[in-house]
């Protein structure tokens, strides 16, 4: 499971990232299997030629996300069973991001891992970073309390639960401004950059009026690339309270843009995938088993 989760840091826009996004959004809707030919056709619609798509397939297989499977003498790929819970959790995170308010509770995790297992410290810190935790000190991390269950899962998965203590509390008390402390616990500049890049890349797509005809293929490309750009943001941005963020924080604007893009393009995108694969699928992200 760690290898699957680590795949989240594949570079958005790369062939591997786009392939992973296609898999995350549609493969469960397709019954957990897709032919190689249909998968390559979907990647071609994203301007990824077959040789690059095949290279990306090799990388995704190594991450234990897909397994080769032939059905009715047709070569294809099936979703690795262990990846399903992770993708379901990603649905909730990406399509329904949460945010804190002033009275929200916080979660702190303190750990002391023996030196002979220091390699586990690196794994733990990397995994905590990828769910949006901030660093108070090397052995004390903090996040919104609604991420507590995910913190527990990471501690168990890495195998360090016995070395960690989780504390859930009211708003932290610090010497000085809590906003200044938050700015030191999280790399807000890096998070802002992700929001700004998403807004700059997809603002024009979000302004396409409903009366402008967009082909299902074009809708698929717009929608897939928008989700591919967005999917990292709800992981590194924990949804901190507005009063602890800069006044011009772009989080609300990028979330609103994503909602417009989904409303405009997710349906036609699903229609395109259905036409390519000859399957009947619903609109991604509308149910617990759908989406990425």
Secondary structure as GFF3:
##gff-version 3
##sequence-region A 1 292
A	DSSP	alpha_helix	2	6	.	.	.	ID=ss1
A	DSSP	three_ten_helix	7	9	.	.	.	ID=ss2
A	DSSP	alpha_helix	15	26	.	.	.	ID=ss3
A	DSSP	beta_strand	33	35	.	.	.	ID=ss4
A	DSSP	alpha_helix	36	44	.	.	.	ID=ss5
A	DSSP	alpha_helix	50	62	.	.	.	ID=ss6
A	DSSP	beta_strand	66	71	.	.	.	ID=ss7
A	DSSP	beta_strand	74	79	.	.	.	ID=ss8
A	DSSP	three_ten_helix	81	83	.	.	.	ID=ss9
A	DSSP	alpha_helix	84	95	.	.	.	ID=ss10
A	DSSP	beta_strand	106	111	.	.	.	ID=ss11
A	DSSP	three_ten_helix	115	117	.	.	.	ID=ss12
A	DSSP	alpha_helix	118	129	.	.	.	ID=ss13
A	DSSP	beta_strand	134	137	.	.	.	ID=ss14
A	DSSP	beta_strand	140	144	.	.	.	ID=ss15
A	DSSP	three_ten_helix	145	147	.	.	.	ID=ss16
A	DSSP	alpha_helix	148	158	.	.	.	ID=ss17
A	DSSP	three_ten_helix	161	163	.	.	.	ID=ss18
A	DSSP	beta_strand	164	169	.	.	.	ID=ss19
A	DSSP	alpha_helix	178	185	.	.	.	ID=ss20
A	DSSP	alpha_helix	188	206	.	.	.	ID=ss21
A	DSSP	alpha_helix	216	230	.	.	.	ID=ss22
A	DSSP	alpha_helix	233	236	.	.	.	ID=ss23
A	DSSP	three_ten_helix	242	244	.	.	.	ID=ss24
A	DSSP	alpha_helix	251	277	.	.	.	ID=ss25
###
